[in-house]
């Protein structure tokens, strides 16, 4: 699991070394990665409200961008990822946010109906996850849906933690959100449990 400093360093170096392959399964070529992501996206977008106006947090190379049909804004803390996302999805809106926290005061949160992130928070330690969520709370404390897709396999590795989905719900509660509804849907991806955690606040 990565803290703030290590997270920024890891993804900067990882993307410089692997390019598009950095986000996903770095040991696989892009065709193999795309085959895996096809299955993942079929699961995610069976349950995610893709028509809502969405902020895509930690977009990486923009793999999920084409699936959203509402107003869409995507941010990432790695400049190289934003460059690749723009190249893959011309005409969509990406912002480089040079921090794990959402600290760009120019980002308007009033229109956001959904905060989406996929396999991002699983790389962060508990304190960093809570700080990220708190930065969202400070900008918009209610009136939207969290849609978090993360590893839930129950293990700890150097760069990934498979948390119980209810831990994310607890973090959302702890940073101040008033939770209205929770739905958790789980499936297997590459033999590991992954969960979509939908929390209405």
C-alpha positions as CSV (number, residue, x, y, z in Angstrom):
1,X,0.0,0.0,0.0
2,X,1.2,3.4,-0.8
3,X,1.2,6.7,1.1
4,X,0.9,10.1,-0.6
5,X,4.6,10.5,-1.4
6,X,5.2,6.9,-2.5
7,X,1.9,6.9,-4.5
8,X,3.0,9.8,-6.6
9,X,6.5,8.5,-7.1
10,X,5.3,4.9,-8.0
11,X,2.8,6.0,-10.7
12,X,5.1,8.5,-12.2
13,X,7.9,5.9,-12.6
14,X,5.5,3.1,-13.5
15,X,3.9,5.1,-16.3
16,X,7.3,6.3,-17.6
17,X,8.5,2.7,-17.7
18,X,5.5,0.9,-19.1
19,X,3.4,3.5,-20.9
20,X,-0.1,2.4,-21.5
21,X,0.6,-1.0,-19.9
22,X,1.2,0.7,-16.5
23,X,-2.5,0.8,-15.7
24,X,-3.8,-2.7,-15.4
25,X,-1.6,-5.8,-15.7
26,X,1.9,-4.6,-16.6
27,X,3.1,-8.0,-17.4
28,X,0.6,-8.4,-20.2
29,X,0.6,-6.8,-23.6
30,X,-2.2,-4.4,-24.5
31,X,-4.3,-7.0,-26.4
32,X,-4.2,-9.3,-23.3
33,X,-5.0,-6.4,-21.0
34,X,-7.9,-5.3,-23.2
35,X,-9.4,-8.8,-23.1
36,X,-9.3,-8.8,-19.3
37,X,-10.7,-5.3,-19.1
38,X,-13.6,-6.2,-21.5
39,X,-14.8,-8.7,-18.8
40,X,-14.2,-6.1,-16.0
41,X,-16.1,-3.4,-17.8
42,X,-19.0,-5.7,-18.6
43,X,-19.4,-6.2,-14.9
44,X,-18.9,-2.6,-13.9
45,X,-21.2,-1.0,-16.4
46,X,-24.0,-3.5,-15.7
47,X,-24.3,-1.8,-12.3
48,X,-22.8,1.7,-12.6
49,X,-25.2,4.5,-13.6
50,X,-23.1,5.4,-16.6
51,X,-25.6,8.1,-17.7
52,X,-25.1,10.2,-14.7
53,X,-22.8,13.3,-14.7
54,X,-19.6,11.7,-13.5
55,X,-16.2,12.6,-12.1
56,X,-13.8,9.8,-12.9
57,X,-11.0,9.9,-10.3
58,X,-7.7,8.3,-11.2
59,X,-8.6,7.7,-14.8
60,X,-5.2,6.4,-15.8
61,X,-5.2,6.0,-19.6
62,X,-8.9,6.6,-19.9
63,X,-10.1,3.0,-20.3
64,X,-13.5,3.6,-18.8
65,X,-14.1,7.0,-20.5
66,X,-16.1,5.8,-23.5
67,X,-18.7,4.0,-21.3
68,X,-19.9,7.2,-19.7
69,X,-22.7,9.1,-21.6
70,X,-23.4,12.0,-19.2
71,X,-21.3,15.0,-18.6
72,X,-17.8,13.7,-17.8
73,X,-14.7,15.0,-16.2
74,X,-11.6,12.9,-15.4
75,X,-8.6,13.6,-13.3
76,X,-5.3,11.8,-12.5
77,X,-2.3,12.8,-10.6
78,X,0.2,11.5,-13.2
79,X,0.8,13.9,-16.1
80,X,1.9,11.1,-18.4
81,X,-1.4,9.2,-17.8
82,X,-3.4,12.3,-18.7
83,X,-1.4,12.7,-21.9
84,X,-2.2,9.1,-22.9
85,X,-5.9,9.4,-21.9
86,X,-6.3,12.5,-24.1
87,X,-4.6,10.6,-27.0
88,X,-6.9,7.6,-26.6
89,X,-10.1,9.6,-26.1
90,X,-9.9,13.0,-28.0
91,X,-12.6,15.4,-27.2
92,X,-13.2,14.2,-23.6
93,X,-12.2,16.3,-20.6
94,X,-9.2,15.4,-18.5
95,X,-7.4,17.4,-15.8
96,X,-3.9,16.7,-14.4
97,X,-4.3,17.1,-10.6
98,X,-0.7,17.0,-9.2
99,X,-1.7,15.3,-5.9
100,X,-3.8,12.3,-4.7
101,X,-6.2,14.9,-3.2
102,X,-8.5,16.9,-5.3
103,X,-6.9,20.2,-4.7
104,X,-7.7,22.1,-7.9
105,X,-10.1,24.9,-6.8
106,X,-11.0,25.4,-10.5
107,X,-12.8,22.1,-10.6
108,X,-16.5,22.7,-10.2
109,X,-18.2,20.0,-8.1
110,X,-21.8,21.4,-8.2
111,X,-22.8,19.4,-11.3
112,X,-21.3,16.0,-10.2
113,X,-23.9,13.2,-9.7
114,X,-21.4,10.4,-9.4
115,X,-17.8,10.0,-8.1
116,X,-16.4,6.9,-9.9
117,X,-13.0,5.3,-9.4
118,X,-11.8,1.8,-10.5
119,X,-8.8,0.0,-8.9
120,X,-7.3,3.1,-7.6
121,X,-8.0,3.2,-3.8
122,X,-6.7,-0.4,-3.5
123,X,-3.2,1.0,-4.0
124,X,-3.5,3.5,-1.2
125,X,-3.0,3.1,2.6
126,X,-5.9,3.7,4.9
127,X,-4.8,7.3,5.7
128,X,-4.5,8.2,2.1
129,X,-7.9,6.8,1.2
130,X,-9.5,8.8,4.0
131,X,-7.7,12.0,2.9
132,X,-8.9,11.5,-0.7
133,X,-12.4,11.0,0.5
134,X,-12.2,14.0,2.8
135,X,-11.0,16.2,-0.1
136,X,-14.2,15.2,-1.9
137,X,-16.3,15.9,1.2
138,X,-14.8,19.4,1.5
139,X,-15.9,20.1,-2.1
140,X,-19.3,18.4,-2.1
141,X,-20.7,16.9,1.1
142,X,-23.9,15.4,-0.3
143,X,-26.1,14.8,-3.2
144,X,-24.2,12.2,-5.3
145,X,-23.2,8.5,-5.6
146,X,-19.8,7.0,-4.9
147,X,-19.2,4.1,-7.3
148,X,-15.9,2.4,-6.2
149,X,-14.6,-0.7,-7.9
150,X,-11.8,-2.2,-5.9
151,X,-10.0,-5.4,-5.0
152,X,-11.8,-7.1,-2.1
153,X,-9.8,-10.3,-1.9
154,X,-8.7,-9.9,1.7
155,X,-4.9,-9.7,1.3
156,X,-2.1,-7.2,1.7
157,X,0.7,-6.9,-0.9
158,X,3.3,-4.2,-1.3
159,X,1.2,-2.2,-3.7
160,X,-2.3,-3.6,-3.3
161,X,-4.7,-4.3,-0.5
162,X,-7.9,-6.3,-1.0
163,X,-10.2,-4.6,1.5
164,X,-13.5,-5.8,2.7
165,X,-16.0,-3.5,0.8
166,X,-17.5,-2.4,4.1
167,X,-14.2,-0.8,5.0
168,X,-14.7,1.7,2.2
169,X,-18.2,2.4,3.5
170,X,-16.8,3.0,6.9
171,X,-14.2,5.4,5.5
172,X,-16.9,7.4,3.7
173,X,-18.8,7.6,7.0
174,X,-15.8,8.6,9.0
175,X,-14.9,11.6,6.9
176,X,-18.3,13.1,7.5
177,X,-20.7,11.9,4.8
178,X,-24.3,11.1,5.7
179,X,-24.8,7.7,4.0
180,X,-28.3,7.2,2.6
181,X,-27.9,3.9,0.8
182,X,-25.3,1.2,0.2
183,X,-25.1,-1.5,-2.5
184,X,-22.2,-3.9,-2.8
185,X,-21.8,-6.3,-5.8
186,X,-18.9,-8.7,-6.0
187,X,-17.4,-10.9,-8.8
188,X,-14.1,-12.6,-9.6
189,X,-11.5,-11.0,-11.8
190,X,-8.4,-13.1,-12.6
191,X,-9.4,-15.3,-9.7
192,X,-9.6,-12.5,-7.1
193,X,-12.6,-11.0,-5.5
194,X,-13.4,-7.5,-6.7
195,X,-16.4,-5.4,-5.5
196,X,-18.4,-2.5,-6.8
197,X,-19.3,-0.4,-3.8
198,X,-22.2,2.1,-4.5
199,X,-22.8,4.6,-1.7
200,X,-25.4,7.3,-2.0
201,X,-24.7,10.4,0.2
